[in-house]
Amino acid sequence: MKRGYRAPNAAAEETGMKPEINVFSSAAGIAGFLFRFLAAKTAALGPGQYLDVALSGGKTPVKVFRALAGRKGLDWRRLRFFWGDERCAGASSALSNYRAARLSLLAPAGVPRANIYRIRGEAAPRGEAARYSRLLKSLLPLSGGTPRFGLVLLGLGEDGHTASIFPGQTRLFSSKELFVPAAGPAGGPGRITATGRVINAAENVFFMVTGASKAAAAAGVLLGRGGSAALPAALVRPAGGRLVWLLDRAAASRLR
């Protein structure tokens, strides 16, 4: 495992913020890092306080969530769970990010239902984006009028997308909205996604990336290769926050 490696990310150099890169042998190692972070953060909370976490969909997060759910010693009652994006599908659909997180993490870990705030993928997208934006404003601390998550978990697509912000939609990083409807890949369902305003307001942003199929995208973002300015993930630059990449060896194979 490599801890604290500073990658020469061109986008990060522009803002003075440098990502922290950690490489593990497997998704279980990523889960261990995440567990230690969550345990430390929840232990430091005062009475009535929560750590607010935005979850991600995708294959890598599910792997990590399964490994995380089996660990003991974390007070799940001190965590509140939200989502950074959702497909326009019901809670019981195999397409639902909520369903994937419920089956892999929330139910096995025994997270109280009152601590779970899902995006209603079955609702009209524009109205649901507005409702979820209001919900976050009512529950999360605000920074300059923007809800601030304690932790945003993100995945990385082979095309460099993150949350449900795909190539060609990078304008969503300059949007004044909090959550908006967004188009998914051709032939797939529509999406509801957090904008860059929400993602980059977070106190901590963790990318979780596994598999050789993600190596080119990770190198594109972190090393500034192959037109990285067009990759949505390259625009994740938390203002005053911490940006951490958690990769397995296969996903990090092109960083050397």
Secondary structure per residue as TSV (DSSP state, phi and psi in degrees):
chain	resnum	aa	ss	phi	psi
A	1	M	-	360.0	134.3
A	2	K	E	-102.6	126.7
A	3	R	E	-115.4	133.1
A	4	G	E	77.4	11.2
A	5	Y	E	-64.9	133.3
A	6	R	E	-105.3	108.5
A	7	A	-	-80.6	145.6
A	8	P	-	-79.1	68.8
A	9	N	-	-79.3	118.6
A	10	A	H	-61.4	-40.4
A	11	A	H	-64.2	-41.2
A	12	A	H	-65.8	-36.4
A	13	E	H	-61.1	-31.5
A	14	E	H	-65.6	-31.4
A	15	T	H	-102.9	-5.3
A	16	G	T	83.0	-4.6
A	17	M	-	-95.0	131.3
A	18	K	-	-118.0	134.5
A	19	P	-	-73.8	150.2
A	20	E	E	-96.6	128.2
A	21	I	E	-110.6	125.9
A	22	N	E	-124.2	129.2
A	23	V	E	-115.3	131.1
A	24	F	E	-124.5	165.2
A	25	S	S	-78.2	-20.7
A	26	S	S	-161.1	174.4
A	27	A	H	-63.8	-28.4
A	28	A	H	-63.6	-35.8
A	29	G	H	-66.3	-39.1
A	30	I	H	-62.2	-42.7
A	31	A	H	-61.2	-37.9
A	32	G	H	-63.6	-42.1
A	33	F	H	-61.1	-46.1
A	34	L	H	-64.7	-40.4
A	35	F	H	-60.2	-46.7
A	36	R	H	-63.5	-38.2
A	37	F	H	-63.1	-49.3
A	38	L	H	-63.9	-40.1
A	39	A	H	-63.5	-43.0
A	40	A	H	-66.8	-42.2
A	41	K	H	-66.9	-44.2
A	42	T	H	-69.6	-32.9
A	43	A	H	-65.8	-26.0
A	44	A	T	-89.5	-2.9
A	45	L	-	-73.3	145.8
A	46	G	-	-85.9	174.5
A	47	P	T	-56.1	133.1
A	48	G	T	76.7	5.5
A	49	Q	-	-98.1	154.6
A	50	Y	-	-132.3	156.8
A	51	L	E	-97.7	119.8
A	52	D	E	-93.8	122.6
A	53	V	E	-121.7	130.7
A	54	A	E	-99.2	122.2
A	55	L	E	-91.5	160.0
A	56	S	-	-117.1	155.8
A	57	G	-	-91.7	179.9
A	58	G	S	112.8	164.8
A	59	K	H	-68.7	-42.4
A	60	T	H	-62.7	-49.9
A	61	P	H	-55.8	-39.1
A	62	V	H	-61.9	-42.3
A	63	K	H	-59.0	-45.9
A	64	V	H	-66.9	-42.8
A	65	F	H	-60.5	-41.5
A	66	R	H	-61.9	-42.7
A	67	A	H	-68.7	-35.7
A	68	L	H	-69.0	-39.7
A	69	A	H	-62.3	-26.3
A	70	G	T	-83.0	-4.8
A	71	R	-	-86.4	143.7
A	72	K	-	-104.2	153.5
A	73	G	S	104.7	9.3
A	74	L	-	-109.8	131.0
A	75	D	-	-85.0	94.0
A	76	W	G	-66.6	-16.9
A	77	R	G	-69.2	-16.8
A	78	R	G	-93.0	4.1
A	79	L	E	-111.9	138.3
A	80	R	E	-117.5	135.5
A	81	F	E	-112.9	132.5
A	82	F	E	-128.7	-174.8
A	83	W	E	-131.0	144.5
A	84	G	S	-84.7	-20.4
A	85	D	E	-164.8	164.0
A	86	E	E	-153.4	147.9
A	87	R	E	-81.0	154.5
A	88	C	S	-79.3	78.5
A	89	A	S	-152.5	155.5
A	90	G	-	-70.3	167.3
A	91	A	T	-64.5	-22.3
A	92	S	T	-95.7	-1.5
A	93	S	S	-75.1	145.2
A	94	A	T	-64.4	-16.0
A	95	L	T	-83.2	-13.5
A	96	S	-	-73.0	126.3
A	97	N	H	-64.9	-36.2
A	98	Y	H	-60.2	-47.8
A	99	R	H	-59.9	-43.0
A	100	A	H	-61.2	-43.2
A	101	A	H	-70.5	-36.3
A	102	R	I	-62.9	-44.5
A	103	L	I	-73.4	-34.2
A	104	S	I	-91.5	-25.3
A	105	L	I	-132.8	-58.0
A	106	L	I	-64.9	-47.9
A	107	A	H	-69.6	-48.9
A	108	P	H	-60.0	-34.1
A	109	A	H	-82.6	-11.6
A	110	G	T	73.9	35.1
A	111	V	-	-66.9	129.2
A	112	P	-	-57.9	139.3
A	113	R	G	-60.2	-31.2
A	114	A	G	-67.3	-14.2
A	115	N	G	-97.8	9.2
A	116	I	B	-116.5	123.6
A	117	Y	-	-126.3	94.0
A	118	R	-	-88.3	156.1
A	119	I	-	-81.3	129.5
A	120	R	-	-83.1	91.4
A	121	G	T	-64.3	-20.8
A	122	E	T	-82.4	-10.4
A	123	A	S	-83.7	166.5
A	124	A	-	-59.8	124.8
A	125	P	H	-56.0	-45.5
A	126	R	H	-67.2	-42.8
A	127	G	H	-65.9	-37.3
A	128	E	H	-70.4	-37.7
A	129	A	H	-60.5	-40.8
A	130	A	H	-67.8	-42.0
A	131	R	H	-62.5	-44.5
A	132	Y	H	-67.6	-34.7
A	133	S	H	-62.4	-43.6
A	134	R	H	-65.3	-39.2
A	135	L	H	-59.9	-47.1
A	136	L	H	-62.9	-40.3
A	137	K	H	-63.6	-29.7
A	138	S	H	-82.7	-20.6
A	139	L	H	-110.9	-34.7
A	140	L	S	-93.7	153.9
A	141	P	-	-63.7	149.8
A	142	L	E	-107.3	141.0
A	143	S	E	-124.3	105.6
A	144	G	T	61.6	31.8
A	145	G	T	86.7	-0.5
A	146	T	E	-107.5	129.9
A	147	P	E	-58.4	137.3
A	148	R	-	-116.8	111.5
A	149	F	-	-73.6	146.6
A	150	G	S	-71.5	-31.7
A	151	L	E	-151.0	129.1
A	152	V	E	-112.3	121.5
A	153	L	E	-97.5	130.9
A	154	L	E	-127.7	148.3
A	155	G	-	-103.3	177.9
A	156	L	-	-133.6	125.0
A	157	G	-	-82.6	159.8
A	158	E	T	-61.2	-23.2
A	159	D	T	-92.0	4.8
A	160	G	S	87.6	7.4
A	161	H	-	-78.6	159.0
A	162	T	B	-146.8	155.4
A	163	A	T	50.0	-133.8
A	164	S	T	-117.1	43.2
A	165	I	B	-108.6	108.4
A	166	F	-	-101.0	163.0
A	167	P	T	-51.5	137.7
A	168	G	T	92.3	-6.5
A	169	Q	-	-119.2	20.5
A	170	T	G	-63.7	-13.3
A	171	R	G	-58.1	-22.6
A	172	L	G	-68.4	-12.3
A	173	F	G	-81.0	-12.8
A	174	S	S	-111.9	8.5
A	175	S	-	-69.0	146.1
A	176	K	S	-84.4	-11.5
A	177	E	-	-77.2	165.5
A	178	L	S	-96.8	-52.3
A	179	F	E	-128.0	142.1
A	180	V	E	-142.5	156.0
A	181	P	E	-67.2	146.8
A	182	A	E	-144.9	153.5
A	183	A	-	-83.1	137.1
A	184	G	-	-91.3	-170.7
A	185	P	S	-59.4	154.0
A	186	A	T	-55.2	131.0
A	187	G	T	87.4	-8.8
A	188	G	S	-98.8	173.5
A	189	P	-	-70.5	160.0
A	190	G	-	-67.5	171.9
A	191	R	E	-132.7	163.1
A	192	I	E	-124.5	127.3
A	193	T	E	-136.6	150.4
A	194	A	E	-67.4	147.8
A	195	T	-	-91.3	174.6
A	196	G	H	-60.4	-27.2
A	197	R	H	-59.1	-42.6
A	198	V	H	-74.3	-48.2
A	199	I	H	-59.5	-46.9
A	200	N	T	-81.7	-2.0
A	201	A	T	-90.5	-7.8
A	202	A	-	-68.5	152.0
A	203	E	S	-70.5	-38.2
A	204	N	E	-138.3	136.6
A	205	V	E	-126.3	121.5
A	206	F	E	-114.6	122.2
A	207	F	E	-87.3	135.4
A	208	M	E	-118.8	118.1
A	209	V	E	-137.4	126.2
A	210	T	-	-134.7	151.7
A	211	G	S	98.3	144.3
A	212	A	G	-63.4	-26.1
A	213	S	G	-66.4	-17.0
A	214	K	G	-98.5	-2.8
A	215	A	H	-62.0	-43.0
A	216	A	H	-64.9	-42.6
A	217	A	H	-65.1	-41.7
A	218	A	H	-62.2	-43.3
A	219	A	H	-66.3	-37.7
A	220	G	H	-60.2	-42.6
A	221	V	H	-73.6	-48.1
A	222	L	H	-82.4	-25.3
A	223	L	H	-109.6	-1.0
A	224	G	-	71.6	34.1
A	225	R	-	-100.2	156.8
A	226	G	S	60.4	45.2
A	227	G	S	68.0	45.4
A	228	S	G	-60.9	-23.6
A	229	A	G	-62.1	-22.3
A	230	A	G	-88.7	-5.1
A	231	L	-	-87.3	121.4
A	232	P	G	-53.4	-39.8
A	233	A	G	-61.5	-25.9
A	234	A	G	-70.7	-14.3
A	235	L	G	-94.4	4.2
A	236	V	-	-79.9	107.3
A	237	R	-	-142.6	80.9
A	238	P	-	-59.0	123.5
A	239	A	T	-73.9	112.2
A	240	G	T	75.0	9.1
A	241	G	S	-112.3	-173.2
A	242	R	E	-111.1	129.9
A	243	L	E	-112.4	120.0
A	244	V	E	-126.9	132.4
A	245	W	E	-107.4	128.7
A	246	L	E	-117.9	108.8
A	247	L	E	-125.2	152.0
A	248	D	E	-88.1	173.2
A	249	R	T	-62.1	-36.7
A	250	A	T	-64.5	-44.5
A	251	A	T	-68.1	-27.1
A	252	A	T	-93.1	5.9
A	253	S	T	-65.1	-21.8
A	254	R	T	-101.5	9.1
A	255	L	-	-85.6	-17.8
A	256	R	-	-76.8	360.0
